[in-house]
Amino acid sequence: MPQREQGAVSVIIPARNEEINIERVVRSIVAQRHVREIIVADDESTDRTGEILAGLRDEIPLLRTIRIDALPEGWTGKSHAAAAGAETAAGEWLLFTDADTEHLPGSLEAMLERATAENAGLLSLSPGQQTLAWWEKSIIPFVFVRLAHLFPFEEVSDPASPRAAANGQYLLIRRSVYNSIGGHRAVRGEILDDVELARHVKAAGERTIFLPGARWVRTRMYSTFRAMWQGWSKNLYLLYGRKLWPMFKALAGSLVLDVLLPLGFLVLGILMVAGRGSSAMFIAAVLCFAGAALRQWNYRRSLARLGFDGSLGTYAVMGAGLFVLLLLNSAWAYSVAGGVRWKGRRYQMRG
């Protein structure tokens, strides 16, 4: 193990059945400067997560594990695991990160310097998203572009704006600030614990920084379509604040601008090639093409800003269709079905 400076950051990783990911995230963190300790809260894992961690502890002195064997009533699993890790942490800063993340060289040092220089209480990154399957290429970029419009980085980072957000995949917070807002106990029943933590931090008058983070950390959120469906069904309705008007605008915009415009151009083009067109149809086809092209250009610009390959813009129509279905399913799950299932647990919406 290379010699390191005494660190200032306690890294806390909630982990539930993460045998595929856990070694990669631990190794990517131990390579960072300023890490004082790595605490993995093993949340009732039934796979090889605990076994892998036991092997890593012999090699990595900074690594500690906490075994969680029960979930108290009123808590979500991730918040409880994060809180358990924070209780034993000794660092001046706490970095909460997901087990499926990979931290790129120098990332923690850069983020710690940024947070310290700007006297921030909380700094959060929206990681780069790895997309392998067609459904990942379709929906993951589309959702993150929508979220970037819903929670603009500049606005979230503006102390004068009440808008608050964070991404729990990378959430760096001063220990003093974390304690002053009540930590994860203050958001123990919230499914969007990261967003709620950010709201508490901002309401306390502390500086919040929210950044696109593809340069510093990356993740593959879901390895199966089923997990993706459950994950976004769990989050989307809540991200839109459980409000019908923002949801309606998102649904209508995606259907009209991202689905109907390109499909309209395709249908009209086929009719015209078949000799069944008219001047009015030609004008309509031109308008559909112009609208779809402008939408595609804006989408690719947004993708690039978030660190996605611009070629993923070709999946926009499928992404929009999946987004509409997911948002409707998320609203149905909370307002009609009574809740969602995630990682073997059932959660109901609070309030």
C-alpha positions as CSV (number, residue, x, y, z in Angstrom):
1,M,0.0,0.0,0.0
2,P,1.5,3.4,-1.0
3,Q,2.2,5.9,1.7
4,R,-0.5,8.6,1.9
5,E,-1.2,11.8,3.7
6,Q,-3.6,11.7,6.6
7,G,-7.0,12.1,5.1
8,A,-10.0,14.3,5.9
9,V,-12.8,12.3,4.3
10,S,-14.8,9.3,5.5
11,V,-16.3,7.5,2.5
12,I,-19.5,5.7,3.2
13,I,-20.9,3.1,0.9
14,P,-24.4,1.6,1.5
15,A,-24.3,-1.9,-0.1
16,R,-27.1,-4.4,-0.6
17,N,-26.3,-7.4,-2.7
18,E,-23.5,-5.7,-4.6
19,E,-21.1,-8.6,-5.3
20,I,-20.7,-7.4,-8.9
21,N,-19.7,-3.9,-8.0
22,I,-18.2,-3.7,-4.5
23,E,-14.6,-4.5,-5.2
24,R,-14.4,-2.0,-8.1
25,V,-15.8,0.9,-6.0
26,V,-13.6,0.2,-3.0
27,R,-10.4,0.0,-5.1
28,S,-11.3,3.2,-7.0
29,I,-11.7,5.1,-3.7
30,V,-8.6,3.7,-1.9
31,A,-6.6,5.1,-4.8
32,Q,-7.8,8.7,-3.9
33,R,-5.9,11.2,-1.8
34,H,-7.5,12.5,1.5
35,V,-9.4,9.3,2.3
36,R,-9.3,8.7,6.0
37,E,-11.5,5.6,6.0
38,I,-13.8,3.6,3.8
39,I,-17.0,2.4,5.6
40,V,-19.2,-0.1,3.8
41,A,-22.6,-0.6,5.4
42,D,-23.6,-4.1,4.3
43,D,-27.4,-3.9,4.3
44,E,-28.6,-7.4,4.8
45,S,-26.8,-8.7,1.7
46,T,-27.5,-12.3,0.9
47,D,-25.0,-12.7,-1.9
48,R,-21.1,-12.7,-1.8
49,T,-20.8,-9.0,-0.8
50,G,-19.7,-9.8,2.8
51,E,-17.2,-12.4,1.6
52,I,-15.6,-10.1,-0.9
53,L,-15.4,-7.3,1.7
54,A,-13.7,-9.7,4.2
55,G,-11.1,-10.5,1.6
56,L,-10.5,-6.8,0.8
57,R,-10.1,-5.9,4.5
58,D,-6.9,-8.0,4.7
59,E,-5.4,-5.9,1.9
60,I,-6.9,-2.5,2.6
61,P,-6.4,-1.2,6.2
62,L,-8.6,1.8,5.5
63,L,-11.6,-0.4,4.9
64,R,-14.2,-1.1,7.6
65,T,-17.5,-2.9,7.3
66,I,-20.7,-2.6,9.3
67,R,-23.3,-5.4,9.0
68,I,-26.9,-4.3,9.2
69,D,-29.3,-7.2,10.0
70,A,-32.7,-5.3,10.3
71,L,-34.4,-2.3,9.0
72,P,-36.1,-0.1,11.6
73,E,-39.7,0.9,10.9
74,G,-40.0,4.3,9.2
75,W,-36.6,4.1,7.5
76,T,-35.7,3.4,3.9
77,G,-32.9,0.9,3.5
78,K,-30.4,3.3,2.0
79,S,-30.9,6.0,4.5
80,H,-30.5,3.6,7.4
81,A,-27.3,2.2,6.0
82,A,-25.9,5.6,5.3
83,A,-26.8,6.8,8.8
84,A,-25.2,3.7,10.3
85,G,-22.0,4.4,8.4
86,A,-22.0,8.1,9.4
87,E,-22.4,7.3,13.1
88,T,-18.9,5.6,13.2
89,A,-17.2,8.0,10.7
90,A,-14.4,10.2,12.0
91,G,-13.7,12.4,9.0
92,E,-14.2,16.2,8.7
93,W,-16.0,15.4,5.5
94,L,-18.4,12.6,4.6
95,L,-18.6,11.2,1.1
96,F,-21.7,9.1,0.5
97,T,-21.4,7.2,-2.7
98,D,-23.1,4.2,-4.3
99,A,-21.6,0.7,-4.6
100,D,-22.1,0.8,-8.4
101,T,-19.8,3.9,-8.9
102,E,-16.2,4.1,-10.0
103,H,-14.2,7.1,-8.9
104,L,-11.7,8.3,-11.5
105,P,-8.1,9.3,-10.5
106,G,-7.8,12.6,-8.6
107,S,-11.6,13.1,-8.3
108,L,-11.9,13.4,-4.6
109,E,-9.0,15.8,-4.3
110,A,-10.5,18.0,-7.0
111,M,-13.9,18.0,-5.4
112,L,-12.6,18.6,-1.9
113,E,-10.6,21.6,-3.2
114,R,-13.6,23.0,-4.9
115,A,-15.9,22.6,-1.9
116,T,-13.3,24.1,0.4
117,A,-12.5,27.0,-1.9
118,E,-16.2,27.9,-2.2
119,N,-17.0,27.3,1.5
120,A,-19.6,24.8,0.5
121,G,-21.5,22.7,3.0
122,L,-22.5,20.1,0.3
123,L,-21.1,19.2,-3.1
124,S,-22.8,16.7,-5.3
125,L,-22.0,15.3,-8.7
126,S,-24.2,13.8,-11.3
127,P,-21.9,10.9,-12.5
128,G,-21.2,9.9,-16.0
129,Q,-23.6,7.1,-17.0
130,Q,-22.4,4.0,-18.7
131,T,-24.9,2.6,-21.2
132,L,-24.4,-0.8,-22.8
133,A,-27.8,-2.2,-23.8
134,W,-30.3,-0.5,-26.2
135,W,-32.7,0.3,-23.4
136,E,-29.9,2.0,-21.4
137,K,-28.8,4.1,-24.4
138,S,-32.5,5.1,-24.9
139,I,-33.8,5.9,-21.4
140,I,-30.7,6.8,-19.2
141,P,-29.5,9.8,-21.3
142,F,-33.1,10.9,-21.9
143,V,-34.0,10.9,-18.2
144,F,-30.8,12.8,-17.2
145,V,-31.4,15.4,-19.8
146,R,-34.9,15.9,-18.4
147,L,-33.6,16.1,-14.9
148,A,-31.0,18.7,-15.9
149,H,-33.8,20.9,-17.1
150,L,-35.8,20.2,-13.9
151,F,-32.9,20.9,-11.6
152,P,-30.5,23.1,-13.5
153,F,-27.0,22.9,-12.1
154,E,-26.5,26.7,-12.1
155,E,-29.8,27.3,-10.3
156,V,-29.2,24.6,-7.7
157,S,-25.7,26.0,-7.0
158,D,-27.0,29.6,-6.8
159,P,-27.4,30.6,-3.1
160,A,-30.2,33.0,-4.0
161,S,-32.3,30.2,-5.6
162,P,-34.5,28.0,-3.4
163,R,-34.1,25.1,-5.8
164,A,-32.2,22.3,-4.3
165,A,-31.0,18.9,-5.6
166,A,-28.3,16.4,-5.2
167,N,-27.3,12.9,-6.5
168,G,-26.8,10.3,-3.9
169,Q,-24.3,8.5,-6.2
170,Y,-21.8,11.2,-5.1
171,L,-22.6,13.4,-2.2
172,L,-19.8,15.2,-0.3
173,I,-20.9,17.0,2.9
174,R,-19.1,18.6,5.8
175,R,-19.6,16.6,8.9
176,S,-20.6,19.7,10.9
177,V,-23.3,20.5,8.4
178,Y,-24.5,16.9,8.3
179,N,-24.9,16.9,12.0
180,S,-26.6,20.3,12.2
181,I,-29.4,19.3,9.8
182,G,-30.0,16.0,11.6
183,G,-28.2,13.8,9.1
184,H,-30.1,10.9,7.4
185,R,-32.3,10.6,10.4
186,A,-34.0,13.9,9.2
187,V,-34.8,12.2,5.9
188,R,-35.1,8.6,7.1
189,G,-38.4,7.8,5.4
190,E,-37.7,9.7,2.2
191,I,-37.1,7.7,-1.0
192,L,-35.3,10.7,-2.5
193,D,-33.1,11.1,0.5
194,D,-30.4,12.9,-1.6
195,V,-32.7,15.6,-2.8
196,E,-34.2,16.0,0.7
197,L,-30.7,16.3,2.3
198,A,-29.9,19.0,-0.2
199,R,-33.1,20.9,0.7
200,H,-32.2,20.7,4.4
201,V,-28.7,22.0,3.7
202,K,-29.9,24.9,1.6
203,A,-32.6,25.8,4.0
204,A,-30.0,26.0,6.7
205,G,-28.2,28.7,4.7
206,E,-25.3,26.5,3.7
207,R,-23.7,26.7,0.2
208,T,-24.6,23.8,-2.1
209,I,-22.7,23.0,-5.3
210,F,-24.2,20.6,-7.9
211,L,-22.2,19.7,-11.0
212,P,-22.2,17.3,-14.0
213,G,-19.5,14.8,-13.0
214,A,-18.6,12.6,-15.9
215,R,-15.0,13.7,-15.6
216,W,-14.7,12.4,-12.0
217,V,-17.0,9.5,-11.4
218,R,-19.0,7.0,-13.5
219,T,-21.6,4.4,-13.0
220,R,-23.8,1.8,-14.7
221,M,-27.0,2.2,-12.7
222,Y,-28.9,-0.8,-13.9
223,S,-27.8,-4.1,-15.4
224,T,-31.3,-5.4,-16.3
225,F,-34.4,-3.8,-17.9
226,R,-36.4,-4.9,-14.9
227,A,-34.1,-3.2,-12.4
228,M,-34.2,0.0,-14.6
229,W,-38.0,-0.1,-14.7
230,Q,-38.3,-0.5,-10.9
231,G,-35.7,2.1,-10.2
232,W,-37.1,4.9,-12.3
233,S,-40.7,4.0,-11.4
234,K,-39.5,4.5,-7.8
235,N,-38.1,8.0,-8.5
236,L,-39.7,9.8,-11.4
237,Y,-43.1,10.8,-9.8
238,L,-41.3,12.1,-6.8
239,L,-38.7,14.0,-8.8
240,Y,-41.6,15.9,-10.4
241,G,-42.8,16.8,-7.0
242,R,-46.0,14.7,-7.2
243,K,-47.5,17.7,-9.1
244,L,-49.7,17.1,-12.1
245,W,-48.8,20.2,-14.1
246,P,-45.0,19.6,-14.3
247,M,-45.8,15.9,-15.1
248,F,-48.3,16.9,-17.8
249,K,-45.8,19.3,-19.4
250,A,-43.1,16.6,-19.4
251,L,-45.4,14.0,-20.9
252,A,-46.8,16.3,-23.5
253,G,-43.4,17.7,-24.5
254,S,-41.9,14.3,-24.9
255,L,-44.8,12.9,-26.9
256,V,-45.2,15.8,-29.2
257,L,-41.7,17.0,-29.7
258,D,-39.7,13.8,-29.3
259,V,-42.1,11.2,-30.7
260,L,-44.8,12.7,-32.9
261,L,-42.6,15.2,-34.8
262,P,-40.1,12.6,-36.2
263,L,-42.8,10.0,-36.7
264,G,-44.9,12.6,-38.5
265,F,-42.1,13.4,-40.8
266,L,-41.5,9.6,-41.5
267,V,-45.2,8.9,-42.3
268,L,-45.6,12.0,-44.5
269,G,-42.4,11.2,-46.3
270,I,-43.5,7.7,-47.0
271,L,-46.9,9.0,-48.3
272,M,-45.2,11.5,-50.6
273,V,-42.7,8.9,-52.0
274,A,-45.7,6.7,-52.7
275,G,-47.2,9.5,-54.8
276,R,-50.0,10.3,-52.4
277,G,-48.7,13.7,-51.3
278,S,-49.9,17.2,-51.7
279,S,-48.5,20.7,-51.3
280,A,-50.0,20.9,-47.8
281,M,-48.5,17.5,-46.9
282,F,-45.1,18.7,-48.2
283,I,-45.2,21.8,-46.0
284,A,-46.3,19.7,-43.0
285,A,-43.4,17.3,-43.7
286,V,-40.9,20.2,-43.8
287,L,-42.2,21.6,-40.6
288,C,-42.0,18.2,-38.9
289,F,-38.5,17.8,-40.1
290,A,-37.4,21.2,-39.0
291,G,-38.9,20.8,-35.6
292,A,-37.4,17.3,-35.1
293,A,-34.0,18.5,-36.3
294,L,-34.0,21.4,-33.9
295,R,-35.1,19.2,-31.0
296,Q,-32.4,16.6,-31.9
297,W,-29.7,19.4,-32.1
298,N,-30.7,20.7,-28.6
299,Y,-30.8,17.1,-27.2
300,R,-27.3,16.3,-28.5
301,R,-26.0,19.6,-26.9
302,S,-27.5,18.6,-23.6
303,L,-26.0,15.1,-23.9
304,A,-22.6,16.5,-24.5
305,R,-22.8,18.8,-21.4
306,L,-23.7,15.8,-19.3
307,G,-20.8,13.7,-20.6
308,F,-22.8,11.5,-22.9
309,D,-21.7,10.6,-26.5
310,G,-23.7,12.7,-28.9
311,S,-24.5,9.7,-31.0
312,L,-26.9,8.6,-28.3
313,G,-29.2,11.2,-29.7
314,T,-30.3,8.6,-32.3
315,Y,-32.1,6.8,-29.5
316,A,-34.2,9.8,-28.5
317,V,-37.5,8.6,-29.9
318,M,-37.3,5.3,-28.0
319,G,-36.1,7.1,-24.9
320,A,-39.0,9.5,-25.0
321,G,-41.5,6.6,-25.4
322,L,-39.9,4.8,-22.4
323,F,-39.8,8.0,-20.4
324,V,-43.6,8.6,-20.9
325,L,-44.4,5.0,-19.9
326,L,-42.1,5.2,-16.8
327,L,-43.5,8.5,-15.6
328,L,-47.1,7.2,-16.0
329,N,-46.2,3.9,-14.2
330,S,-44.5,5.9,-11.4
331,A,-47.5,8.0,-10.9
332,W,-49.8,5.0,-10.9
333,A,-47.6,3.1,-8.5
334,Y,-47.7,5.9,-5.9
335,S,-51.2,7.3,-6.3
336,V,-53.1,4.1,-7.1
337,A,-51.1,1.0,-6.3
338,G,-49.9,2.2,-2.9
339,G,-46.2,2.2,-3.3
340,V,-43.2,0.7,-5.1
341,R,-40.8,-2.3,-4.6
342,W,-37.0,-1.8,-4.6
343,K,-34.4,-4.4,-3.7
344,G,-36.8,-6.7,-2.1
345,R,-38.5,-4.0,0.0
346,R,-41.8,-2.2,-0.4
347,Y,-41.9,1.6,0.1
348,Q,-44.9,3.9,0.3
349,M,-45.0,7.6,-0.4
350,R,-44.9,9.7,2.7
351,G,-47.3,12.6,3.2
